Each structure stands twice: as C-alpha cells, then as structure tokens.
Amino acid sequence: MDLLLILSQEHDKLPLAELRAVLETEEIETELEMVCPGLVLLKELEEDVFDDYYRLLVRRLGYTHEVHQLIKTVDCSDLESEVKSIDWSEFIDENFAVRVKRFNSEIDTVDTERKIGGYILTSTDNISVNLSNPKSFIRVVAYKNTIYLCYGKYQLNKKYFEEMKPHKRPFFHPGCMSPKLARCMVNLSRVKEGDLVLDPFCGTGGILIEAGLIGAKVVGCDIDWRMKNGTATNLEYAGITDYKTHVVDIREMEMYEEADAVVTDPPYGISTTTCGEGASGIFKEFLESIEHSMKEDALLVMASPDSLDIDSLFKDVGFVLLERYAIKMHRSLTRIISVIAKID
C-alpha cells in the first residue's frame, strides 16, 4: 500500500529532511519516491501497519500539507475507465468531494473535478456530492499526464500552526520561532513518544510545546525566571502536562536524567548578557556543558545565526555535524539549523 504526500515548498530541503527523519525514527520501512518537488510517494507499506503509519505521519509532520492513501495511478487518457473500475464504496461513506491539485500539469482543475465526481456517481450507488462538508475526501493530484487518485482518510490540522503562532499564546516575547519550524527541529532530533527532550534556552516554550505534542517528556531551562514561568504557562495552554521548567544558567546545569535529545534556539544576542564575553566563547561553553546532559546516542538540534561560525567548536567539545539547513528569515538574518551528534 502507498501513501502520497504533498510537502510544503517553503524550503527546498527541510520538508524532505523532516520526512526522512520521522521515517527513520519510527522505523517505517518504505520505498520513498520523489515524484517532483513537493510531491512524494511512500511505496510498499505493509497493510497490517499501514493505518498506524498513516496516522503517525499526520500527527508528527510539520512541513507536510497533506497525506493521502493512494488508490490508483492512471494516465489522463484513460481517466474515465480507470475511475469507473474502482470500487468507491470502500472509500466513500454517504457523500464526498473531489479536489484536484496540479504539479506541472495543464489540466483544467474545475472540469476534472466535475468529470471525476460524475464518474464516481454513475458507478456507485447510494452516495452524493457534498462540497461544503463532505464525509469522504477524494484528492486528485495531476503531475504532467499522470493522475494520482487518493483517499484522504486522516487530515492534518492545517489551522494548528496558525492558531499556535507565538503572539497568540498566553505568554509572548519578541523573536520567537514559528511552531512549524520548531516541530521540524524536534523531528530532526529523532525523538520518539516517551523520550526526554531538553531545551536549555526555552524562552517562551515553543520548541517544548511541539515536542510535548508528539508525546515526549520535556524539560525547559532559562536564565530568566520570566521565561521559565512563561514556558510553563504556554505548555499548560497547549495541554502539555509532562514537563519541568527550571531557572538556571546552562553552564551550571546538572540534569538528573540524561536527555534523549536537545533541541534549542539560543538567543542570538547572548553575548550581551554575559559580561561582554564573545558569542563563540559562550557557544563553546554551552556545547561543553550540554554534552554531559545528553545520552550517548542523543542528537543536538540547534539554531544559530549565519554570522556565527560554530563549526570550529564541534571537534574541540566532542561533537560532529550531521546535517545543516539555511533558512532566510529576513534581509539581515539567516537561521542555520544544525543536527549534531556526540563523537563516539
């Protein structure tokens, strides 16, 4: 059985990197086929675990817009006969809607939706079309002359990342990371449900919210008590209950339990609060201290400004760079997302 995923195209590499990380973390055995930028097939998923994997991907992924069960792949020239050959009673309960999305295709979306809806109606009894609130959703993806007929059994909550933007949470501070990027960073850390995630610069708690929502235990630290309390407020608002927050300088922190992953966005003006000490020196001290709070196989996923050269610090403090992604935030800031492992 196959899944078709429509990825966000906000970034050229992060959506696919996040997907690969989740597949690796959850040990999902599949053949990944990149149809074109933004369109991915996960092929040959085992039937007995297909539904579980489908729901898991819908729950975890941040930079993915849609996940659908692939019913059939057809050529545009055979559309009518192929659609009519499908037993739609397996996928449609009472009423349905058809929606078409194009990738490098010249087909008329409205006309194709109308035609496919008509073919389904004439070949299936006791169903109707409901465009406003359908019980069943049929997604049709057109790529060049190929049509992917899909069933949307589980839907991603598209409103979530809008509703949980930093300024809409109870405690807000300027410069917060978007929840979508925070979710992606958590996924890049390869944590599973029940793992412990540490954010030593927790700020307003955005990263910890995303880790908590995929089932991780979370610990947040900050040198500012207002941030520590604000993180707790935001975690409670998001429904996260398995958490701890502390006021502590990361360089003096001692964890009672080693973390399965560290995911963090250190304040880029960190040198202004450390008696004039250079940012590179602070990052080196951070890397040295955090290493002792991580399990041997734990990953560190960290954001940093492109103006800061942290590569030279890794070897000295026992880390190695695995992955790196650059995100243009605005004219004066490019965020670098690094995935870092401890050296054996």
Backbone hydrogen bonds in HBPLUS format (Angstrom, degrees):
<---DONOR---> <-ACCEPTOR-->    atom                        ^
c    i                          cat <-CA-CA->   ^        H-A-AA   ^      H-
h    n   atom  resd res      DA  || num        DHA   H-A  angle D-A-AA Bond
n    s   type  num  typ     dist DA aas  dist angle  dist       angle   num
A0045-LEU N   A0001-MET O   2.78 MM  44  5.08 159.2  1.83 158.9 153.5     1
A0070-LEU N   A0002-ASP O   3.02 MM  68  5.47 172.3  2.02 137.2 139.2     2
A0003-LEU N   A0042-LEU O   2.90 MM  39  5.08 156.4  1.96 142.2 150.0     3
A0042-LEU N   A0003-LEU O   2.83 MM  39  5.08 165.8  1.85 152.4 156.4     4
A0004-LEU N   A0068-HIS O   2.79 MM  64  5.23 162.4  1.82 153.1 159.3     5
A0068-HIS N   A0004-LEU O   2.87 MM  64  5.23 159.5  1.92 149.8 156.6     6
A0005-LEU N   A0040-VAL O   2.80 MM  35  5.16 171.9  1.80 159.9 162.7     7
A0040-VAL N   A0005-LEU O   2.99 MM  35  5.16 167.8  2.00 152.4 155.9     8
A0006-ILE N   A0066-GLU O   2.95 MM  60  5.07 160.1  1.99 136.9 143.1     9
A0065-HIS N   A0006-ILE O   2.78 MM  59  5.57 141.7  1.92 152.0 164.5    10
A0066-GLU N   A0006-ILE O   3.24 MM  60  5.07 158.6  2.29 135.2 139.9    11
A0007-LEU N   A0038-GLY O   2.86 MM  31  4.61 148.9  1.96 122.6 130.6    12
A0008-SER N   A0063-TYR O   2.96 MM  55  5.21 172.7  1.96 129.2 130.4    13
A0017-ALA N   A0013-LYS O   3.04 MM   4  6.16 161.1  2.08 157.2 163.0    14
A0018-GLU N   A0014-LEU O   2.79 MM   4  5.90 160.7  1.83 160.0 163.9    15
A0019-LEU N   A0015-PRO O   3.08 MM   4  6.28 159.8  2.12 142.5 147.9    16
A0020-ARG N   A0016-LEU O   2.92 MM   4  6.15 167.1  1.94 153.4 156.4    17
A0021-ALA N   A0017-ALA O   2.97 MM   4  6.14 152.5  2.05 143.7 151.5    18
A0022-VAL N   A0018-GLU O   3.01 MM   4  6.31 155.8  2.07 152.6 158.2    19
A0023-LEU N   A0019-LEU O   2.97 MM   4  6.23 163.7  2.00 156.1 160.7    20
A0024-GLU N   A0020-ARG O   2.97 MM   4  6.16 156.0  2.03 145.6 152.0    21
A0025-THR N   A0021-ALA O   2.87 MM   4  6.03 162.6  1.90 148.1 153.3    22
A0026-GLU N   A0022-VAL O   2.93 MM   4  5.97 171.1  1.94 154.4 156.4    23
A0028-ILE N   A0023-LEU O   2.96 MM   5  5.02 161.5  1.99 147.5 152.1    24
A0027-GLU N   A0024-GLU O   3.24 MM   3  5.04 156.2  2.30  98.3 105.0    25
A0031-GLU N   A0043-LYS O   3.08 MM  12  4.95 166.2  2.10 135.2 139.6    26
A0043-LYS N   A0031-GLU O   2.85 MM  12  4.95 176.9  1.85 143.9 145.0    27
A0033-GLU N   A0041-LEU O   2.84 MM   8  5.02 167.8  1.85 152.9 156.2    28
A0041-LEU N   A0033-GLU O   2.82 MM   8  5.02 166.8  1.84 151.7 156.3    29
A0035-VAL N   A0039-LEU O   2.98 MM   4  5.53 131.6  2.22 139.7 152.4    30
A0036-CYS N   A0039-LEU O   3.43 MM   3  5.34 162.7  2.46 137.9 139.6    31
A0039-LEU N   A0036-CYS O   2.91 MM   3  5.34 164.0  1.93 147.1 145.3    32
A0049-VAL N   A0046-GLU O   3.27 MM   3  5.76 149.1  2.37 110.5 118.6    33
A0050-PHE N   A0046-GLU O   2.95 MM   4  5.77 112.5  2.42 143.5 161.7    34
A0050-PHE N   A0047-GLU O   3.36 MM   3  4.94 152.3  2.44  93.1 101.0    35
A0053-TYR N   A0049-VAL O   3.01 MM   4  6.25 164.9  2.03 160.9 165.0    36
A0054-TYR N   A0050-PHE O   2.90 MM   4  6.07 156.7  1.95 151.4 158.6    37
A0055-ARG N   A0051-ASP O   3.05 MM   4  6.28 168.8  2.06 152.7 154.1    38
A0056-LEU N   A0052-ASP O   2.97 MM   4  6.12 155.6  2.03 146.0 153.5    39
A0057-LEU N   A0053-TYR O   2.98 MM   4  6.15 164.3  2.00 153.5 156.0    40
A0058-VAL N   A0054-TYR O   3.15 MM   4  6.39 159.5  2.19 148.8 154.6    41
A0059-ARG N   A0055-ARG O   2.96 MM   4  6.14 148.8  2.05 145.1 153.6    42
A0060-ARG N   A0056-LEU O   2.98 MM   4  6.13 147.0  2.09 149.3 157.6    43
A0061-LEU N   A0057-LEU O   3.14 MM   4  5.79 168.5  2.16 147.0 150.5    44
A0069-GLN N   A0151-TYR O   2.98 MM  82  5.10 157.8  2.03 154.8 147.5    45
A0151-TYR N   A0069-GLN O   2.78 MM  82  5.10 157.5  1.83 148.0 155.5    46
A0071-ILE N   A0149-LEU O   2.72 MM  78  5.47 156.3  1.77 150.8 157.8    47
A0072-LYS N   A0149-LEU O   3.23 MM  77  5.27 155.9  2.29 137.1 141.9    48
A0149-LEU N   A0072-LYS O   2.87 MM  77  5.27 172.3  1.87 173.9 171.4    49
A0074-VAL N   A0147-ILE O   2.83 MM  73  5.18 168.2  1.85 155.3 158.8    50
A0147-ILE N   A0074-VAL O   2.76 MM  73  5.18 174.1  1.76 160.8 161.0    51
A0078-ASP N   A0075-ASP O   2.94 MM   3  5.46 151.1  2.03 116.3 124.9    52
A0076-CYS N   A0145-ASN O   2.96 MM  69  5.47 156.8  2.02 158.4 157.0    53
A0079-LEU N   A0076-CYS O   3.33 MM   3  5.20 162.6  2.36 111.2 110.0    54
A0082-GLU N   A0078-ASP O   3.02 MM   4  6.01 162.9  2.05 162.7 168.3    55
A0083-VAL N   A0079-LEU O   2.94 MM   4  6.01 164.9  1.96 157.1 160.8    56
A0084-LYS N   A0080-GLU O   3.08 MM   4  6.21 165.7  2.10 152.8 156.9    57
A0085-SER N   A0081-SER O   3.13 MM   4  6.17 124.7  2.45 134.1 146.9    58
A0085-SER N   A0082-GLU O   3.23 MM   3  5.15 139.4  2.41  93.7 105.1    59
A0086-ILE N   A0083-VAL O   3.30 MM   3  5.71 163.8  2.33 111.1 115.9    60
A0090-GLU N   A0087-ASP O   3.26 MM   3  6.16 169.1  2.28 121.1 124.3    61
A0091-PHE N   A0088-TRP O   2.98 MM   3  5.33 152.1  2.06 109.4 117.8    62
A0092-ILE N   A0088-TRP O   2.89 MM   4  5.94 146.8  2.00 160.8 171.4    63
A0095-ASN N   A0093-ASP O   2.78 MM   2  5.77 139.6  1.94 109.9  96.9    64
A0128-SER N   A0094-GLU O   2.88 MM  34  6.39 138.3  2.05 141.0 154.3    65
A0136-SER N   A0095-ASN O   3.22 MM  41  6.26 128.6  2.50 131.6 145.7    66
A0096-PHE N   A0128-SER O   3.00 MM  32  6.57 136.6  2.19 146.5 159.7    67
A0130-ASN N   A0096-PHE O   2.85 MM  34  5.48 166.0  1.87 143.0 145.8    68
A0097-ALA N   A0136-SER O   3.15 MM  39  6.70 135.7  2.36 151.7 164.1    69
A0138-ILE N   A0097-ALA O   2.93 MM  41  6.08 171.7  1.94 175.7 174.8    70
A0099-ARG N   A0138-ILE O   3.05 MM  39  6.48 158.0  2.10 166.5 171.3    71
A0140-VAL N   A0099-ARG O   2.84 MM  41  5.99 170.4  1.85 160.8 160.2    72
A0101-LYS N   A0140-VAL O   2.83 MM  39  6.32 150.8  1.92 160.5 169.7    73
A0142-ALA N   A0101-LYS O   2.89 MM  41  6.25 162.4  1.92 156.7 162.6    74
A0103-PHE N   A0142-ALA O   2.72 MM  39  5.97 151.8  1.79 172.7 175.3    75
A0112-THR N   A0108-ASP O   2.91 MM   4  5.98 158.1  1.95 151.7 158.5    76
A0113-GLU N   A0109-THR O   2.90 MM   4  6.07 158.7  1.94 151.0 156.7    77
A0114-ARG N   A0110-VAL O   3.03 MM   4  6.23 159.1  2.07 147.4 153.0    78
A0115-LYS N   A0111-ASP O   2.91 MM   4  6.14 159.1  1.95 148.3 154.2    79
A0116-ILE N   A0112-THR O   2.94 MM   4  6.05 175.3  1.94 155.1 156.6    80
A0117-GLY N   A0113-GLU O   2.97 MM   4  6.00 161.1  2.00 145.2 151.3    81
A0118-GLY N   A0114-ARG O   3.01 MM   4  6.16 151.0  2.09 142.0 149.8    82
A0119-TYR N   A0115-LYS O   2.89 MM   4  6.22 155.9  1.95 152.8 159.6    83
A0120-ILE N   A0116-ILE O   2.97 MM   4  6.20 159.5  2.01 152.5 157.6    84
A0121-LEU N   A0117-GLY O   3.04 MM   4  6.23 159.3  2.08 144.9 150.5    85
A0122-THR N   A0118-GLY O   3.02 MM   4  6.21 160.4  2.06 151.8 156.2    86
A0123-SER N   A0120-ILE O   3.25 MM   3  5.32 141.2  2.41  98.1 108.9    87
A0152-GLY N   A0137-PHE O   2.93 MM  15  5.29 176.2  1.93 160.5 160.4    88
A0139-ARG N   A0150-CYS O   3.02 MM  11  5.01 135.1  2.23 121.6 131.8    89
A0150-CYS N   A0139-ARG O   2.83 MM  11  5.01 146.6  1.94 156.2 165.2    90
A0141-VAL N   A0148-TYR O   2.97 MM   7  5.04 163.8  2.00 144.3 148.6    91
A0148-TYR N   A0141-VAL O   2.78 MM   7  5.04 168.2  1.79 153.7 157.9    92
A0143-TYR N   A0146-THR O   2.88 MM   3  5.24 163.2  1.91 155.8 160.8    93
A0146-THR N   A0143-TYR O   2.87 MM   3  5.24 164.8  1.90 136.5 137.8    94
A0158-LYS N   A0156-LEU O   3.01 MM   2  5.67 115.0  2.45 112.1  95.2    95
A0160-TYR N   A0157-ASN O   3.19 MM   3  5.60 149.3  2.29 108.1 116.4    96
A0162-GLU N   A0159-LYS O   3.13 MM   3  5.37 130.6  2.38 103.9 117.3    97
A0163-GLU N   A0159-LYS O   2.85 MM   4  6.03 164.8  1.88 162.1 167.2    98
A0164-MET N   A0160-TYR O   2.86 MM   4  5.99 140.7  2.02 156.5 167.0    99
A0165-LYS N   A0162-GLU O   3.42 MM   3  5.55 160.6  2.47 110.5 109.1   100
A0168-LYS N   A0165-LYS O   2.82 MM   3  5.51 160.6  1.86 129.0 135.8   101
A0169-ARG N   A0166-PRO O   3.26 MM   3  5.55 167.0  2.27 110.9 114.8   102
A0182-ALA N   A0178-SER O   3.02 MM   4  6.25 161.1  2.05 153.0 159.2   103
A0183-ARG N   A0179-PRO O   2.87 MM   4  6.00 156.9  1.93 144.3 149.7   104
A0184-CYS N   A0180-LYS O   3.04 MM   4  6.28 159.8  2.08 144.5 150.1   105
A0185-MET N   A0181-LEU O   2.93 MM   4  6.20 159.4  1.97 152.7 157.5   106
A0186-VAL N   A0182-ALA O   3.03 MM   4  6.30 157.0  2.09 148.9 154.9   107
A0187-ASN N   A0183-ARG O   2.94 MM   4  6.26 159.0  1.99 152.3 158.2   108
A0188-LEU N   A0184-CYS O   2.88 MM   4  6.17 149.1  1.97 149.0 158.2   109
A0189-SER N   A0185-MET O   3.19 MM   4  6.44 126.8  2.49 137.1 149.6   110
A0189-SER N   A0186-VAL O   3.09 MM   3  5.23 140.9  2.25  99.0 110.4   111
A0190-ARG N   A0187-ASN O   3.08 MM   3  5.47 164.8  2.10 112.5 117.1   112
A0195-ASP N   A0192-LYS O   3.07 MM   3  5.57 164.7  2.09 133.5 135.9   113
A0194-GLY N   A0215-GLY O   2.80 MM  21  5.86 156.0  1.85 124.2 129.9   114
A0217-LYS N   A0195-ASP O   2.74 MM  22  5.93 157.0  1.79 158.7 165.5   115
A0260-ASP N   A0196-LEU O   2.86 MM  64  5.20 143.4  1.99 135.6 147.6   116
A0197-VAL N   A0217-LYS O   2.83 MM  20  6.16 164.8  1.85 159.1 162.2   117
A0219-VAL N   A0197-VAL O   2.93 MM  22  6.30 150.7  2.02 162.2 166.0   118
A0198-LEU N   A0261-ALA O   3.01 MM  63  6.42 162.4  2.04 154.1 159.2   119
A0263-VAL N   A0198-LEU O   3.04 MM  65  6.36 148.6  2.14 151.0 160.8   120
A0199-ASP N   A0219-VAL O   2.97 MM  20  6.40 158.2  2.02 163.2 170.2   121
A0221-CYS N   A0199-ASP O   3.03 MM  22  6.39 159.7  2.07 154.7 154.1   122
A0202-CYS N   A0221-CYS O   2.93 MM  19  5.61 164.0  1.96 153.7 155.8   123
A0205-GLY N   A0202-CYS O   2.78 MM   3  5.18 160.0  1.82 149.9 147.9   124
A0209-ILE N   A0205-GLY O   2.91 MM   4  6.11 149.2  2.00 155.7 164.4   125
A0210-GLU N   A0206-GLY O   3.35 MM   4  6.64 162.3  2.39 145.9 148.6   126
A0211-ALA N   A0207-ILE O   3.03 MM   4  6.34 154.9  2.10 149.3 156.8   127
A0212-GLY N   A0208-LEU O   2.83 MM   4  5.94 159.7  1.87 147.7 153.5   128
A0213-LEU N   A0209-ILE O   2.94 MM   4  6.15 148.1  2.05 148.6 157.2   129
A0214-ILE N   A0211-ALA O   3.29 MM   3  5.54 144.8  2.42 101.1 110.5   130
A0216-ALA N   A0211-ALA O   3.08 MM   5  5.48 158.6  2.13 148.7 143.5   131
A0215-GLY N   A0212-GLY O   2.99 MM   3  5.09 157.4  2.04 106.1 111.2   132
A0218-VAL N   A0242-ASP O   3.23 MM  24  6.65 167.5  2.25 152.8 156.6   133
A0244-LYS N   A0218-VAL O   3.03 MM  26  6.56 135.8  2.24 142.3 155.4   134
A0220-GLY N   A0244-LYS O   2.85 MM  24  6.31 160.1  1.88 156.1 162.3   135
A0246-HIS N   A0220-GLY O   2.85 MM  26  6.34 146.5  1.96 152.2 163.3   136
A0222-ASP N   A0246-HIS O   3.10 MM  24  6.60 144.6  2.23 152.0 162.5   137
A0248-VAL N   A0222-ASP O   3.00 MM  26  5.69 143.6  2.14 117.2 127.1   138
A0227-MET N   A0224-ASP O   3.09 MM   3  5.45 126.6  2.38 106.4 118.8   139
A0228-LYS N   A0224-ASP O   3.15 MM   4  6.52 159.7  2.19 151.0 157.1   140
A0229-ASN N   A0225-TRP O   2.97 MM   4  6.17 164.9  2.00 150.4 153.1   141
A0230-GLY N   A0226-ARG O   2.85 MM   4  5.92 152.0  1.93 139.1 148.1   142
A0231-THR N   A0227-MET O   2.79 MM   4  5.90 155.4  1.85 150.9 156.2   143
A0232-ALA N   A0228-LYS O   3.29 MM   4  6.56 159.1  2.34 142.1 146.8   144
A0233-THR N   A0229-ASN O   3.03 MM   4  6.33 155.6  2.09 146.7 153.3   145
A0234-ASN N   A0230-GLY O   2.95 MM   4  6.20 162.0  1.98 151.6 155.7   146
A0235-LEU N   A0231-THR O   2.85 MM   4  6.05 155.3  1.91 153.5 160.9   147
A0236-GLU N   A0232-ALA O   3.03 MM   4  6.20 162.0  2.06 149.0 153.3   148
A0237-TYR N   A0233-THR O   3.03 MM   4  6.23 152.9  2.10 142.8 150.8   149
A0238-ALA N   A0234-ASN O   3.02 MM   4  6.24 142.7  2.16 141.6 150.5   150
A0240-ILE N   A0235-LEU O   2.84 MM   5  5.10 157.0  1.90 158.6 151.2   151
A0239-GLY N   A0236-GLU O   3.03 MM   3  5.04 155.2  2.09 102.2 109.8   152
A0252-GLU N   A0249-ASP O   2.76 MM   3  5.46 162.3  1.79 125.9 132.2   153
A0253-MET N   A0250-ILE O   3.28 MM   3  5.01 168.6  2.29 101.7 104.9   154
A0259-ALA N   A0293-SER O   2.78 MM  34  6.14 170.1  1.79 154.1 151.6   155
A0295-LYS N   A0259-ALA O   2.99 MM  36  5.87 164.2  2.02 160.0 154.8   156
A0262-VAL N   A0299-LEU O   2.98 MM  37  6.40 162.8  2.01 156.1 160.8   157
A0301-VAL N   A0262-VAL O   2.81 MM  39  6.26 160.9  1.84 162.7 168.8   158
A0264-THR N   A0301-VAL O   2.99 MM  37  6.51 157.6  2.04 161.7 168.8   159
A0303-ALA N   A0264-THR O   3.10 MM  39  6.61 148.5  2.20 149.1 158.6   160
A0270-ILE N   A0267-PRO O   3.08 MM   3  5.28 136.7  2.27 121.6 119.3   161
A0272-THR N   A0269-GLY O   2.96 MM   3  5.71 156.3  2.02 123.6 130.3   162
A0273-THR N   A0270-ILE O   3.16 MM   3  5.71 162.2  2.20 114.8 120.1   163
A0274-THR N   A0271-SER O   3.46 MM   3  5.27 165.9  2.48 104.4 104.1   164
A0277-GLU N   A0274-THR O   3.07 MM   3  5.64 169.1  2.09 121.2 124.5   165
A0281-GLY N   A0278-GLY O   3.12 MM   3  5.30 121.2  2.48  99.1 113.2   166
A0282-ILE N   A0278-GLY O   3.12 MM   4  6.49 151.5  2.20 148.6 156.7   167
A0283-PHE N   A0279-ALA O   2.88 MM   4  6.16 162.4  1.91 156.1 160.7   168
A0284-LYS N   A0280-SER O   2.95 MM   4  6.11 150.7  2.04 141.6 149.6   169
A0285-GLU N   A0281-GLY O   3.04 MM   4  6.28 158.6  2.09 143.8 149.1   170
A0286-PHE N   A0282-ILE O   2.82 MM   4  6.08 152.6  1.89 148.3 156.9   171
A0287-LEU N   A0283-PHE O   2.88 MM   4  6.11 162.9  1.90 150.0 153.5   172
A0288-GLU N   A0284-LYS O   2.93 MM   4  6.14 158.0  1.98 149.5 155.9   173
A0289-SER N   A0285-GLU O   2.97 MM   4  6.10 156.8  2.03 145.8 151.6   174
A0290-ILE N   A0286-PHE O   2.86 MM   4  5.94 161.0  1.89 155.3 160.9   175
A0291-GLU N   A0287-LEU O   3.29 MM   4  6.15 147.1  2.41 138.9 144.9   176
A0293-SER N   A0290-ILE O   2.91 MM   3  5.21 154.5  1.97 111.2 119.7   177
A0294-MET N   A0291-GLU O   3.48 MM   3  5.53 167.7  2.49 105.1 107.0   178
A0298-ALA N   A0295-LYS O   3.05 MM   3  5.05 163.0  2.08 108.0 112.8   179
A0300-LEU N   A0340-ILE O   2.81 MM  40  4.99 169.5  1.82 152.3 155.9   180
A0340-ILE N   A0300-LEU O   2.77 MM  40  4.99 161.4  1.80 151.0 157.1   181
A0302-MET N   A0338-SER O   2.98 MM  36  5.37 155.1  2.04 150.2 157.1   182
A0338-SER N   A0302-MET O   2.91 MM  36  5.37 170.4  1.92 157.4 159.3   183
A0304-SER N   A0336-ILE O   2.92 MM  32  5.18 137.6  2.10 136.8 149.6   184
A0336-ILE N   A0304-SER O   2.73 MM  32  5.18 164.2  1.75 163.8 168.6   185
A0308-LEU N   A0305-PRO O   3.13 MM   3  5.74 168.3  2.15 118.0 121.7   186
A0306-ASP N   A0334-THR O   3.03 MM  28  5.63 136.9  2.22 161.2 170.0   187
A0313-LEU N   A0310-ILE O   3.01 MM   3  5.36 148.5  2.11 108.4 118.1   188
A0314-PHE N   A0311-ASP O   3.22 MM   3  5.64 143.9  2.36 109.5 117.9   189
A0317-VAL N   A0313-LEU O   3.28 MM   4  6.47 141.7  2.44 150.6 160.3   190
A0317-VAL N   A0314-PHE O   3.15 MM   3  5.50 133.7  2.37 104.0 115.7   191
A0319-PHE N   A0314-PHE O   2.86 MM   5  4.71 171.5  1.87 137.2 136.4   192
A0318-GLY N   A0315-LYS O   3.35 MM   3  5.20 166.6  2.37 100.6 104.5   193
A0343-ILE N   A0318-GLY O   2.93 MM  25  5.35 164.3  1.95 133.1 133.7   194
A0320-VAL N   A0341-ALA O   2.79 MM  21  5.39 148.0  1.89 153.6 162.3   195
A0341-ALA N   A0320-VAL O   2.95 MM  21  5.39 167.5  1.96 157.0 158.8   196
A0322-LEU N   A0339-VAL O   2.80 MM  17  5.49 168.3  1.81 165.3 165.2   197
A0323-GLU N   A0339-VAL O   3.31 MM  16  4.97 158.4  2.36 130.1 134.1   198
A0339-VAL N   A0323-GLU O   2.92 MM  16  4.97 166.1  1.93 140.6 141.0   199
A0325-TYR N   A0337-ILE O   2.90 MM  12  5.09 147.1  2.01 140.1 150.4   200
A0337-ILE N   A0325-TYR O   2.74 MM  12  5.09 169.7  1.75 159.1 162.1   201
A0327-ILE N   A0335-ARG O   2.74 MM   8  5.05 161.2  1.78 154.4 160.2   202
A0335-ARG N   A0327-ILE O   2.76 MM   8  5.05 146.4  1.87 161.3 152.8   203
A0329-MET N   A0333-LEU O   2.98 MM   4  5.61 149.5  2.08 145.5 154.9   204
A0330-HIS N   A0333-LEU O   3.26 MM   3  5.41 164.4  2.28 144.7 147.8   205
A0333-LEU N   A0330-HIS O   3.17 MM   3  5.41 159.9  2.21 111.1 117.2   206
